[in-house]
Amino acid sequence: MQRRTLVVVVLTQVLGGAGLAAGVSVGALLAAQMLGGEGYAGLPIGILTLGSALTAYLVGRLTQQRGRRPGLAAGFAAGGLGAIGVVVAAAWGSPVLLLVSLFVYGAGSATNLQARYAGADLATPDRRGFAVGVALVSTTLGAVAGPNLITPTGRVAVALGLPELAGPFLLAAAAYLAAGITIAALLRPDPYLIARAAARELPTAPSAPGAAERTTRVAGGVVAGATVLVVAQIAMTAIMTMTPVHMREHDHDLDAVGLVIGVHIAAMYLPSLLTGVLVDRVGRTAVAIASGGMLVLAGLAAGLLDDSVLSSVVALVLLGLGWNLGLIAGTAMVVDATTPADRGRTQGRVDVLVALSGAGGAAVSGAVVAASSYGTLGLLGGALALLLIPALAVGARGRTVPARSGVE
């Protein structure tokens, strides 16, 4: 069942990655064009992330009640409908419809991230990092292809009588709807329901093979894991959101923007298998510390290097790597600190915090650049990553309780 689940998650993540990356790559540009100025460029991404936060909560609740399949399928479907709304808003020139549609479109982003938990539902504790890594690395194909299809999809949009920047959202709509159909049709049996049922059986056979007790950090584990996820999301979202706008101001074309964002997203997802192995073998805390260091370097690169395409690539590759390390380490911490009985609800709440934090980072990023500069934004993002050190210290003081092995 675990192998089958991972196959379905892989297929879904490829599609979801394309839907996520295609829209995010030009979201800030479309906003600046329709709302009139770079000061508003971060606002739509912030609104998108607010929609992501609401979806994370709803998908978590639905998962708790009915399993992964209905929650993930509904979330992807909503993301596809939101992308269609963005296309219509661009065609009509309606900023209000654009913001409403981006809010709904954010459902796809949240659902794409929630799918990583499905890969870990049936994994044993010493394979959770790897399972999350498999789910995330699958996003690479679609996520890298999406930004590099900006120009071709833009031509399709123009041929249909639509604005050029609406093109990537046509791709996003098709990708998210296809991901929802894949989940609804193929994620059977539901891994979360199987894990929860298996956990209920385990207490009756404490001496069964593989039921040796393990120590799990509970309160501190959730706090530390959530903080790692939040900090990585804020730093990544803030800098990534303003990079396309910054590049366009320095006369780089859409192909260059697509290249930089595509390489950035590759760095976010491609190392996931290696990161997952490191999380399992080296430890969650060590990888989380490495995440903080990588994000600090990314902020310094964005703040101090010149305005060339190469400099943007360096900064955003470091940013993507830092986010990848933090996401997998933080996710493993949260899974370790929960049981199947409460995991869906807790994961949803944690992802709400992550999404809201990303929304704040994206919304503030435009104002920071307008008031100061892109370099200042990069330095602030790097400084924020230093907060991971006290957060991990708090997690290390968390109380411990015995936890069972196997699916739990």
C-alpha positions as CSV (number, residue, x, y, z in Angstrom):
1,M,0.0,0.0,0.0
2,Q,2.9,2.4,0.7
3,R,4.4,1.8,-2.7
4,R,1.1,2.3,-4.4
5,T,0.5,5.5,-2.4
6,L,3.9,6.9,-3.4
7,V,3.2,6.2,-7.1
8,V,-0.1,8.1,-7.0
9,V,1.5,10.9,-5.0
10,V,4.3,11.1,-7.6
11,L,1.8,11.5,-10.5
12,T,-0.1,14.1,-8.6
13,Q,2.9,16.1,-7.6
14,V,4.1,16.4,-11.2
15,L,0.8,17.9,-12.2
16,G,0.5,20.0,-9.0
17,G,4.1,21.4,-9.5
18,A,3.2,22.6,-13.0
19,G,0.1,24.3,-11.7
20,L,1.9,26.0,-8.8
21,A,5.0,27.2,-10.7
22,A,3.2,28.4,-13.8
23,G,1.0,30.9,-11.9
24,V,3.5,32.0,-9.2
25,S,6.1,32.9,-11.9
26,V,4.0,35.7,-13.4
27,G,1.6,36.4,-10.5
28,A,3.6,39.4,-9.3
29,L,4.0,40.7,-12.9
30,L,0.3,40.5,-13.6
31,A,-0.5,42.2,-10.3
32,A,2.0,45.1,-11.0
33,Q,0.4,45.5,-14.4
34,M,-3.2,45.5,-13.3
35,L,-2.9,47.3,-10.0
36,G,-0.4,49.9,-11.1
37,G,3.0,49.7,-9.5
38,E,5.6,47.5,-7.8
39,G,4.3,48.4,-4.4
40,Y,1.3,46.2,-5.1
41,A,3.3,43.3,-6.6
42,G,3.5,41.4,-3.4
43,L,-0.2,41.8,-2.5
44,P,-1.7,39.2,-4.9
45,I,0.8,36.6,-3.8
46,G,-0.1,37.4,-0.2
47,I,-3.8,37.0,-1.0
48,L,-3.0,33.7,-2.8
49,T,-1.3,32.5,0.3
50,L,-4.2,33.5,2.5
51,G,-6.4,31.3,0.3
52,S,-3.7,28.6,0.8
53,A,-4.0,29.0,4.6
54,L,-7.8,28.6,4.5
55,T,-7.4,25.5,2.3
56,A,-4.8,24.0,4.6
57,Y,-7.2,24.2,7.5
58,L,-10.1,22.8,5.5
59,V,-8.1,20.0,4.0
60,G,-6.7,19.1,7.4
61,R,-10.2,18.9,8.9
62,L,-11.6,16.9,5.9
63,T,-8.6,14.6,6.2
64,Q,-9.3,14.1,9.9
65,Q,-12.9,13.2,9.2
66,R,-12.8,11.4,5.8
67,G,-9.2,10.7,4.8
68,R,-6.6,12.1,2.4
69,R,-8.4,11.4,-0.9
70,P,-11.5,13.7,-0.6
71,G,-9.5,16.5,0.9
72,L,-6.7,16.5,-1.7
73,A,-9.1,16.1,-4.6
74,A,-11.3,19.0,-3.5
75,G,-8.3,21.2,-2.9
76,F,-6.8,20.7,-6.4
77,A,-10.2,21.2,-8.0
78,A,-10.5,24.6,-6.2
79,G,-7.1,25.6,-7.4
80,G,-8.0,24.8,-11.0
81,L,-11.2,26.9,-10.8
82,G,-9.2,29.8,-9.2
83,A,-6.7,29.7,-12.1
84,I,-9.6,29.9,-14.6
85,G,-10.9,32.9,-12.6
86,V,-7.5,34.6,-13.0
87,V,-7.6,34.2,-16.8
88,V,-11.1,35.7,-16.9
89,A,-9.9,38.6,-14.6
90,A,-7.0,39.3,-16.9
91,A,-9.3,39.2,-20.0
92,W,-11.8,41.6,-18.4
93,G,-9.1,43.8,-16.8
94,S,-10.8,43.4,-13.4
95,P,-8.5,43.8,-10.4
96,V,-11.2,42.7,-7.9
97,L,-11.9,39.5,-9.8
98,L,-8.1,39.0,-10.0
99,L,-7.7,39.2,-6.2
100,V,-10.7,36.9,-5.5
101,S,-9.5,34.4,-8.1
102,L,-6.0,34.4,-6.7
103,F,-7.4,33.6,-3.2
104,V,-9.2,30.6,-4.7
105,Y,-6.1,29.6,-6.8
106,G,-4.1,29.4,-3.5
107,A,-6.0,26.2,-2.7
108,G,-3.8,24.4,-5.3
109,S,-0.6,25.5,-3.5
110,A,-1.8,24.4,-0.1
111,T,-3.0,21.0,-1.5
112,N,0.2,20.4,-3.3
113,L,2.1,20.8,0.0
114,Q,-0.5,18.7,1.9
115,A,0.1,15.8,-0.5
116,R,3.6,15.3,1.1
117,Y,1.9,14.1,4.2
118,A,0.1,11.4,2.2
119,G,3.5,10.0,1.3
120,A,4.4,9.7,4.9
121,D,1.2,8.2,6.3
122,L,2.3,4.6,6.0
123,A,6.0,5.1,6.3
124,T,7.9,3.8,9.3
125,P,9.6,6.4,11.5
126,D,13.1,5.8,10.1
127,R,11.8,6.3,6.5
128,R,9.6,9.3,6.9
129,G,12.1,11.8,5.6
130,F,12.7,9.6,2.5
131,A,8.9,9.3,1.9
132,V,8.4,13.1,2.1
133,G,11.4,13.5,-0.2
134,V,9.9,11.2,-2.8
135,A,6.7,13.2,-2.8
136,L,8.5,16.5,-3.1
137,V,11.1,15.5,-5.8
138,S,8.2,14.5,-8.0
139,T,7.1,18.1,-8.1
140,T,10.4,19.0,-9.9
141,L,9.3,18.0,-13.4
142,G,6.1,20.1,-13.4
143,A,7.6,22.9,-11.3
144,V,10.6,23.4,-13.6
145,A,8.6,23.0,-16.8
146,G,5.9,25.6,-15.7
147,P,8.1,28.7,-15.6
148,N,9.9,27.8,-18.8
149,L,6.5,27.6,-20.5
150,I,5.7,31.2,-19.8
151,T,6.5,32.4,-23.3
152,P,4.7,29.5,-25.2
153,T,1.6,29.7,-23.0
154,G,1.7,33.5,-23.4
155,R,1.6,33.0,-27.2
156,V,-1.4,30.7,-26.8
157,A,-3.1,33.3,-24.7
158,V,-2.5,36.0,-27.2
159,A,-3.8,33.7,-30.0
160,L,-7.0,33.3,-28.0
161,G,-7.4,37.0,-27.6
162,L,-6.2,37.0,-23.9
163,P,-3.4,39.0,-22.3
164,E,0.0,37.4,-22.5
165,L,0.4,37.0,-18.8
166,A,-2.8,35.0,-18.5
167,G,-1.2,32.2,-20.5
168,P,0.6,30.4,-17.6
169,F,-2.7,30.3,-15.7
170,L,-4.3,28.3,-18.5
171,L,-1.6,25.7,-17.9
172,A,-2.2,26.0,-14.1
173,A,-5.9,25.3,-14.5
174,A,-5.4,22.2,-16.6
175,A,-2.7,20.9,-14.3
176,Y,-4.6,21.4,-11.0
177,L,-7.8,19.9,-12.4
178,A,-5.9,16.9,-13.7
179,A,-4.2,16.4,-10.3
180,G,-7.6,16.4,-8.6
181,I,-8.9,13.8,-10.9
182,T,-5.8,11.6,-10.4
183,I,-6.2,11.7,-6.6
184,A,-10.0,11.0,-6.7
185,A,-9.5,8.0,-9.1
186,L,-6.3,6.4,-7.9
187,L,-5.7,7.1,-4.2
188,R,-7.4,3.9,-3.0
189,P,-7.2,2.6,-0.3
190,D,-6.8,5.9,1.5
191,P,-3.4,5.9,3.3
192,Y,-4.5,8.1,6.2
193,L,-7.5,5.9,7.0
194,I,-5.3,2.8,6.8
195,A,-2.7,4.3,9.1
196,R,-5.3,5.3,11.7
197,A,-6.9,1.9,11.6
198,A,-3.5,0.2,12.0
199,A,-2.6,2.5,14.9
200,R,-5.8,1.3,16.8
201,E,-4.6,-2.3,16.4
202,L,-1.1,-1.8,17.6
203,P,-1.8,-1.3,21.4
204,T,-3.3,-4.8,21.6
205,A,0.0,-6.4,20.5
206,P,2.8,-4.5,22.2
207,S,5.2,-7.5,21.8
208,A,4.7,-7.9,18.1
209,P,7.8,-7.6,15.9
210,G,8.7,-4.0,15.1
211,A,6.7,-2.6,18.0
212,A,9.7,-1.5,20.0
213,E,9.1,1.8,21.7
214,R,10.7,4.9,20.3
215,T,11.0,8.4,22.0
216,T,9.1,11.2,20.3
217,R,9.3,14.8,21.3
218,V,5.7,16.0,21.5
219,A,5.0,19.6,22.5
220,G,8.5,20.9,21.6
221,G,8.5,18.8,18.5
222,V,5.5,20.4,17.0
223,V,6.6,23.9,18.0
224,A,10.1,23.4,16.6
225,G,8.9,21.8,13.4
226,A,6.3,24.5,12.8
227,T,8.8,27.2,13.4
228,V,11.3,25.7,10.9
229,L,8.5,25.5,8.3
230,V,7.3,29.1,9.0
231,V,10.7,30.7,8.9
232,A,11.7,28.9,5.7
233,Q,8.4,29.9,4.0
234,I,8.6,33.6,4.9
235,A,12.2,34.0,3.7
236,M,11.6,32.1,0.5
237,T,8.2,33.7,-0.4
238,A,9.3,37.3,0.3
239,I,12.5,37.1,-1.8
240,M,11.0,34.9,-4.6
241,T,8.0,37.2,-5.0
242,M,9.9,40.3,-5.8
243,T,12.7,38.7,-7.9
244,P,10.6,38.8,-11.2
245,V,9.7,42.4,-10.6
246,H,13.3,43.3,-9.7
247,M,14.6,41.6,-12.9
248,R,12.0,43.3,-15.1
249,E,13.1,46.7,-13.7
250,H,16.6,45.9,-14.9
251,D,15.4,45.1,-18.4
252,H,15.6,41.3,-18.2
253,D,13.0,39.7,-20.5
254,L,10.3,37.0,-19.6
255,D,12.6,34.2,-20.8
256,A,15.2,35.3,-18.3
257,V,12.6,35.5,-15.5
258,G,11.3,32.1,-16.4
259,L,14.9,30.6,-16.3
260,V,15.6,32.1,-12.9
261,I,12.3,31.0,-11.3
262,G,12.6,27.6,-13.0
263,V,16.1,27.0,-11.5
264,H,14.9,28.3,-8.2
265,I,12.0,25.8,-8.1
266,A,14.3,23.0,-9.2
267,A,16.5,23.8,-6.2
268,M,13.3,23.8,-4.0
269,Y,12.3,20.2,-5.0
270,L,15.1,18.4,-6.9
271,P,17.3,17.7,-3.9
272,S,14.4,16.2,-1.9
273,L,15.5,12.5,-2.1
274,L,18.9,13.4,-0.7
275,T,17.4,15.7,1.9
276,G,15.0,13.0,3.0
277,V,17.9,10.5,3.5
278,L,19.8,13.1,5.5
279,V,16.8,13.9,7.7
280,D,16.5,10.1,8.5
281,R,20.2,9.4,9.0
282,V,21.8,12.7,10.2
283,G,18.7,13.9,12.1
284,R,15.9,16.5,11.9
285,T,17.7,19.2,13.9
286,A,21.0,19.1,12.0
287,V,19.2,19.5,8.7
288,A,17.1,22.3,10.1
289,I,20.2,24.1,11.2
290,A,21.6,23.7,7.7
291,S,18.4,25.2,6.3
292,G,18.9,28.3,8.4
293,G,22.5,28.6,7.2
294,M,21.5,28.2,3.5
295,L,18.8,30.9,3.9
296,V,21.2,33.3,5.4
297,L,23.5,32.9,2.5
298,A,20.6,33.4,0.1
299,G,19.7,36.6,1.8
300,L,23.3,37.9,1.6
301,A,23.5,37.0,-2.1
302,A,20.2,38.7,-2.9
303,G,21.3,41.7,-0.9
304,L,24.9,42.2,-1.9
305,L,25.4,40.7,-5.4
306,D,24.8,42.7,-8.7
307,D,21.6,42.8,-10.8
308,S,22.7,40.2,-13.4
309,V,20.8,37.0,-14.3
310,L,23.7,35.0,-12.9
311,S,23.5,36.7,-9.5
312,S,19.7,36.1,-9.4
313,V,20.3,32.5,-10.2
314,V,22.8,32.1,-7.3
315,A,20.6,33.8,-4.8
316,L,17.5,31.9,-5.7
317,V,19.2,28.5,-5.9
318,L,20.5,29.1,-2.3
319,L,17.0,30.2,-1.4
320,G,15.4,27.1,-2.9
321,L,17.9,24.7,-1.2
322,G,17.3,26.4,2.2
323,W,13.6,26.0,1.8
324,N,13.9,22.4,0.8
325,L,16.0,21.5,3.8
326,G,13.6,23.3,6.1
327,L,10.5,21.9,4.6
328,I,11.5,18.2,4.9
329,A,13.1,18.5,8.3
330,G,10.2,20.5,9.7
331,T,7.6,18.1,8.2
332,A,9.4,15.1,9.7
333,M,9.4,16.9,13.1
334,V,5.6,17.5,13.0
335,V,4.9,13.9,11.9
336,D,7.1,12.5,14.7
337,A,5.3,14.5,17.3
338,T,1.8,13.3,16.3
339,T,-0.2,10.1,16.0
340,P,-2.6,9.1,13.3
341,A,-5.5,9.9,15.6
342,D,-4.7,13.6,15.6
343,R,-2.2,14.0,12.7
344,G,-4.6,15.3,10.0
345,R,-5.9,18.1,12.2
346,T,-2.5,19.1,13.5
347,Q,-0.9,19.0,10.1
348,G,-3.6,21.3,8.8
349,R,-3.1,23.8,11.6
350,V,0.6,23.8,11.1
351,D,0.2,24.4,7.3
352,V,-2.2,27.3,8.1
353,L,0.6,29.0,10.1
354,V,3.0,28.3,7.2
355,A,0.6,29.8,4.7
356,L,-0.3,32.9,6.7
357,S,3.4,33.5,7.4
358,G,4.1,33.3,3.7
359,A,1.2,35.6,2.9
360,G,2.6,38.2,5.3
361,G,6.1,37.9,3.8
362,A,4.8,38.3,0.3
363,A,2.6,41.2,1.1
364,V,5.3,43.1,3.0
365,S,8.0,42.3,0.4
366,G,6.5,44.8,-2.1
367,A,6.3,47.5,0.4
368,V,9.9,46.9,1.6
369,V,11.2,47.1,-2.0
370,A,9.1,50.2,-2.7
371,A,10.4,52.0,0.4
372,S,14.0,50.8,0.2
373,S,15.4,48.2,-2.3
374,Y,15.4,44.6,-3.3
375,G,18.8,44.3,-1.6
376,T,17.4,45.4,1.7
377,L,14.6,42.8,1.3
378,G,17.3,40.1,0.8
379,L,19.3,41.1,3.9
380,L,16.1,41.1,6.0
381,G,15.2,37.6,4.7
382,G,18.6,36.3,5.6
383,A,18.5,37.8,9.1
384,L,15.1,36.2,9.7
385,A,16.6,32.8,9.2
386,L,18.7,33.2,12.3
387,L,15.5,32.7,14.3
388,L,15.8,29.0,13.7
389,I,18.5,28.6,16.3
390,P,16.4,29.6,19.3
391,A,13.4,27.7,17.9
392,L,15.3,24.5,17.7
393,A,16.6,25.1,21.3
394,V,12.9,25.3,22.4
395,G,12.2,22.0,20.6
396,A,15.1,20.3,22.3
397,R,13.5,21.0,25.7
398,G,10.1,19.5,24.7
399,R,8.8,16.7,26.9
400,T,9.0,13.1,25.7
401,V,6.5,10.3,25.6
402,P,6.8,6.7,24.3
403,A,5.6,6.3,20.7
404,R,5.1,3.1,18.7
405,S,6.9,2.1,15.6
406,G,5.4,1.1,12.3
407,V,2.9,3.4,10.7
408,E,2.8,5.6,13.8
